[in-house]
Amino acid sequence: MNRSDRSRTARVHGAAAAPARLLLLALAVWSAGCSGIQSAVNPYGPQAERIAWLWWLFFSVCTAVLLAVTAAVLLAAFRPGRRHVESVPPEGEPRKQRIVIAATILTVLILVMFFAADLRVGTRMTAAPAAEARPVAVEVVGHQWWWEIQYLDSSPDRSFRTANELRIPVGRPVVIQTTSRDVIHSFWVPNLHGKIDLIPGRVNTIWLQADRPGVFRGQCAEFCGLQHAKMAFTVVAVPDAEFERWLQAARRPAPPPRTPEARRGEQVFLQAQCSMCHTIRGTGAWGRVAPDLTRLAERRTIAAGTLPNTRGHLAGWILDPQQVKPGNFMPPTSLDPDSLHALLAYLETLQ
């Protein structure tokens, strides 16, 4: 075999191996994100199960097509007597035409099947939940870069607001009305549903349901500015009885501080700039431009999923939020050590 033949053979082998490399790369990417608290193929509710079923259908069919094409390429590349380019004999033309026609028909059938499956899943997902399922009504408002959550009730005095953590009952649908106060955001909890856009001046509605208890990560899925990547939230699914107890407790105002240090911390909060932006129900703080802090201590994270809700992280966030999340709208707060510790002691009582 001369040098040109060896070069041609190497190119054929490389072209034949390329689909296999792509398949291995796709499998590696898929296996890295196929489980966990932020995975569309690890469903915890009926809506997510439909999406996962559709994903697996597409994945299975596309994998079969890729394997078939790879096999055909390898067969053509290593077929004995076909090392060099040859003209097709006239008697072989009808057979090749039949193969092309059959492949075209199969491709059309696959695309029609994909369309029908997608239409079926989309229709079922947009159907309203049954009234006898006692759906929970929630409003979610997107801000740069945090989530305002309001639990709605037919009696306005029983509605209340929280932020960045959505608590839901297991086995009951949660109807979520979404909108935005600034730019377009997108509400997405992969384990429970697909995403829906939050558009200023428009209300979009989605419903989701968790069939098992769990803690799930949600994320803004539409680029919304500098801190888009740090605009996350947590969904906590708990048994129905536990949710009802939490709901009753969450409607109450914040408990009064009991220790001298916590009482001093409340005064620090009310006298500093904090009370101009935040709300703590039961106090004189009624700011509406920043998250409601009435039940801050029970949240798992602060700064919209950016940091764990611990005393040290909370102190750093209060003193210099721009260091943690540059570009957010919370200004630094200058406090002496005693005032800071008193404020932290007070915030830890908010649950």
N, C-alpha and C positions, 0 to 999 in steps of 0.2 A: 504494500500500500504506500503510495507516494505521499508527499507532505500535504498536497491539496486535498487528497482523500481523507487523511487523518483530520485535517482542519474541518472539513465538511461533516465528518462523523461526530466530532466534538460539538459542533454547533447543533446538530440534530439531538444529541444526548442532552445538551443544555436546555434546548427548547422543550424536550420531553419532560425534563425534571422540574421546570418552572412551575407548572400547575401543582405538583406535589409539594413544593416549597410553600406555595401560597396556601395550600390546604393545611399544612402543619402550622403556619403562622396564624391562620384563622382559628384553628383548634386551641392554640396557646392563648390567644386573646379571649376566646370564649370561656375556657376553663378558669381564667383568672377572675371572671366576674359572674359566675353562674350561681353564686350563693351569697348569703349575707343579708344585712338589713337594708341594702339598697340594690336589689337585683330584680329585674323584670321577669326572670325565669325561676324565681323562688317565691311563688304567689302565696299570699295569706288570705285572699278573699276572692269572691266570685268574679269581679271585674278583672283582677289581675290574672286569674286562671284562664279567662278567655284570651287575654293578650298573650299569655305564655303558650297556650295551645296554638294560636296563630303563628307565633314565633317558631315553635318546634316544627310546624307544618312547612313553613318556608325553609327552615334550616335543613330538614330532612330531604325535601325535594331538590333543593339547590345542591346539596351534597351528593345526591345520587346523580344529578346531571353532571356535576364536576367530575365525579369518578368515571362516568361513562365517556365523557370527552377525553379525559386523561388516558383511559384505556384505548380509545380509538387512535389517539396521537401516538401512543407507544406501539400499537399494532402496526400503524403505518410506517413508523420509524425503523422498526426492527424486522419487518416482513422480509423474508428471504427473496433475493432477486430484485428488491426495490431500493437499492442503495443509491441509484442515480435517477435523475429526473427522466421520465419516459413519457412518450405520448400515449394517450389512452386509445387502445384499439377500438375500432367502430363497434364490435360486438359487445364491448363493456359499457357503452353509453347508456342504454336503457336501464341497466341495473343501478348505475350510479344516479340516474335521474329519479328512480324509485326511492333510493335511499334519501336523497335530498327532499323529495316530496313528503316522505314519511317523517323525517326530522322536523320539517316545517309544520306539519299537522300536529305533531306531538308538542312542539313549542307553543302553538296557539292553544291547545287544550290545557297545557300547564298554566298559561297566563289567564285563561278563562276560569280555571279552578281557583287560582289565587284571588282573582277579582270577586268571585262568588263567596269564598271563605271570608275575605275582608269585609264584604258587605253584610254577611250574616253576623259576624262579630260586632261590627259597628252598630247595627240595628239593635242588637240585644243590649249593648252597653249604654245606649242612649235612652232606653225605656225607663220610665220613672219607677221607683220602688213602690211596692204595695203599701197602702195606708195602714193595714193591720200589722205591718212590721215595726210600727212606732218609730219612724225615722227621726233622727236628731237634726235640728236645723242650725247651721253654723255659717257665719259670714267671715271670709278671709280677705283682708285688704293688704296689698303689697305696697311696701315703702322701700326707698333706698336706705339701708339694705336690711330690712327686718320685716316680720310678718305680724300684722294685727289680727287677732282672732276674737270674734264675738259669738257667744252662744246665745241664740235667739229664743224668745219665748213669746207666746201670745200676750202675756202680761209684760209690758215694758220694764216694770220694776224688777222682774226676775231675770232679765238679760244682764250679761256682764261681759267684760273684756279681759283678755289676757294676751300673751305675746309669745311667739316662737315655739310653742308647744301645744299640740292638739291632742286632747285626751278623748278617746271614743270607746263606746261599749262593744264588746264582742257579740257578733250575731245580729246586730241592728245596723241598718243603713244610715249613713251620715250624709245629708244633703248639704252641699257647700256652695254658697253663692260667692263668687269671686269678682274683685275689681281692683283697680290700682289708683293710687293718689298722685303718681308722678309719671313714670314711664311704663312700658310694657314689661311685665314679669311673667313667669310661668310656674304654676303649682304642679309639682310632680313627686309622687310617692311610689316608686317603682314596684314595691311589694304589694301595693293595694290598687293601683290604677295607672292609667297613662297620664300624660300631662294635659293641662288646660291653661290657656293664656289669660292673664289678668290685664285688661285693657282699660285705660282711663276713660271714664264716662260710659262704660258699658258693664253690664252684669252678665257673666257667664256662669252656668251652673253645672256642677258635676256631683255625682254621688259615689261613695266608696263604702266598703264594708270589710271588716276583719273577722274571719271565722275562727281565729285562734288568738290567744293573748300574745303580745309581743311589743317590742320597741323598734320603730322603723325610722329611718332617716329620710327626710324630704329635702328637696333642693329646688332652687329657682333654675329653670331650664331654658331661660331666654336671657341673652346677654343684656344686662341692665346698668352697666357702668363699672367703675373702678373695682368695687368690692362684690361683684356678681358671684365670684367663687366662694365668698364667705356669707352668702345669704341662704342659710339652711334652716331647717326646723325639725322637730321631733314629733312623731306620732306615737302615742302610748295607747295600746289597746288592752283594756282590762275587762273582767267579767261585768255583766250588766249591773248586778247589785252593788259592786264596788264603785262603778261609774256613777250610780245614782247618789251614793253617799258623798262622793267627791263633788258632784254637781251641787248638792245642798250646801256643802261647806264653802264652795267657791263663790256662792252668791252672797255670802256674808262679808262685811267689811273686815279690814285687817284687825287682828287682835291688838289691844293696847299693850305697849311694852311693860314688862314686869320688873325688870332690874333697873337700878339707877343708871348703869352704863347704857342700856338700851334706850331708856327715856332720854338721856342726853343725846344719843344717836338720832332719835326722832327729831329733836330740836335742830341738830346739825343739818339733817335732810331738809327740813322746812325752811331754814334760814339761808341755805345755800341755793345755788342756781338749779339744783335737782328738781325742786317742786314746781319750777316754771315750765318744765317739759313733761314730767312723769306724773302719773296718777297713783295714789295709794288710797283706796276707798276707806272712808272712816277718818281721814285726816284732812288737813287743808290743802293737800296737793291734788290738783285737778288738771294738770297739764295733759294735752292731747297730741302733742307732736312727737312723742317718744313712747316706748313700750310701757304698758301698765305693769306696775311692780307689786300689786297687792299680794300675789302669791309667788313672789320671786324665789324664795328659798326652796320651793319644791321642784323647780325646774332643773333639768339635768345639765343644761348648758347656759351660757350667757353670750351676748353679742351675736345672736342668731346662729347658734351652733359653732361659733368660733372657738370658745374655750369651755372647759369643764367648769361647772358652777362650784368652785371651791373658794375658801376665804382668800387665799393668796392670789388667785386669778382675778377675783372680784376687786381686790385692792388695786392691782395693777390696771385694771380696766377703768376704775374710777379716777385714778390719778392721771393716767395718760392714755386715753383710748386711741389717740392717733398713732401711737406706737404699735398697738395691736392690730388696728384696722384702719389704715390711712384713708382719709377722705370721707369717713363717716361724719355725721352731723353732731356728734357729742363732743363738747369742748372739754379740755382738761380741767380738773378740779383741784385747786390748791388747798390742802388740809394739813394741819400739824398732826403728828403721830397719834396723840390722844384723841383728837376729833375723828381721825380715820378709824381707829379701833372702835370707838363708840358707834360710828355710823355702820360699820360692819356688824357689830353686835345687834344693832336694830334690824338691819336687813335680813339677818339670819332668823329673825322671828316671823318673817312674812311667809307663812305657810298655812 
